[in-house]
Amino acid sequence: MNKKIFLNETDIPREWYNIQADLPTPVPPPLHPGTGQPITPDMLAPIFPMNLIEQEISQERWIKIPHEVLEKLYMWRPSPLYRATNLEKFLDTPARIYYKNEGVSPPGSHKPNTAIPQVYYNKIFGIKRISTETGAGQWGSALSFACNQFDLEAKVYMVRVSYNQKPYRRVMMETWGAKCVPSPSPETSAGKKFFEENPEHPGSLGIAISEAVEDAVTSKDTRYALGSVLNHVLMHQTIIGLEAQKQMAMINKYPNVIIGCCGGGSNFPGLSFPYVRDKIYGRDLQVIACEPTSCPTMTKGPYVYDFGDTAKTTPLLPMHSLGSGFIPAGIHAGGLRYHGMAPLVSRCITDGLIEARAFNQLETFAAGLTWARTEGFIPAPETNHAIASVIEEAKRAKEEGKEKVILFNWSGHGIIDLAAYDAYLAGKLTDYEMPSEEIERLVCDLKRC
Ligand SMILES: *Cc1c(COP(=O)(O)O)cnc(C)c1O
């Protein structure tokens, strides 16, 4: 029995998988907030390069990965598939637990899987500079790394609470040559409003997105990049699941349960969508998306048309949402604090292809510690949500006496998040459950899908 299953570089997937070709119910179109009509591709042209807009709306099942992109992905891909044998023993479970280790990339998470292609497509379109936002700093690091690889400038608006909590993320971005400012910043009109009210405003992803979009549409040769939520981002991440399918085939295994954590919804569909395709065509399979109880987008947010940002400048997207006015509690899983959920993931939840679960902060850190003390690697606080669910499922398998195969996405390492572990170990972290009345207030005037 192998602890790790490696795929040869020559066997890396050559195409991304686009689930839009197989969905039983198509995703409703994004709407223009003024007219309420579906938006047209040219309306997005000031924000994204046309080659990525074409991917966003494509209905083709397979899209070829350019050679120049593969060359960069080889720096850490194919990523290893591991079996969590120590955790299995510790839990005394008949379940077999496998995971894709996405912490092996230079920035330490799955995010460069899309940062690399996004920067590449911007570059061949003639773009010189990219603006973006970052929550916990992982997307900002990934985009900075990718811009450096392709010689583009990067400007990152980082949610202030994380900017203060995680100074080393900023240092990573600066090491790769990017500029990073705390958001809300006085540099954009979207940020200025909040900054002048309160220079220590904690910020939110929604505000940071408004700032980065404004920067892109008002600066020369600049476009905006988003690290999650959008269709093309999810598609770039499917390389994880396509590799996993080959690796699982090498050991003659097929998962019964697939698990991942969801912020905007990119690493989880990255692993699960190639398998959700099998489920659409009749395979019996459980697919579980995990989130924090403090940001219960999928478990409590209604399926509505909502803005992607706080300043309400983006098109209306069909998604599970807590409302674009949502300001999250200061939990440490910064990457799981977005108010919305990717339209493709939202659609799959509504169609019953995926189920969602919420976990409290303390339970997720307890799971992370169990992981670190069995499998060794220290997981990102976001990843701990998936691990909490894996442990729950492995215990259930023991109760039921079933030899289930669990596959999950180990989305990133937590070496830059040690301040969060420090706070947990010192007993300073608390649980927070978002009250239903608060959600009702934030979403009451949104149109249901
Ligand atoms: C950003 C991030 C997430 C959440 O984002 P998704 O787009 O939902 O994948 C999860 N884990 C890690 C390590 C991250 O950096």
Residues whose N, C-alpha, C, O or C-beta is under 5 A from the ligand:
A	BS01	LIG	S109 Q138 G227 S228 C261 C262 G263 G264 G265 S266 N267 F268 G335 A380 E382 T383 S411 G412
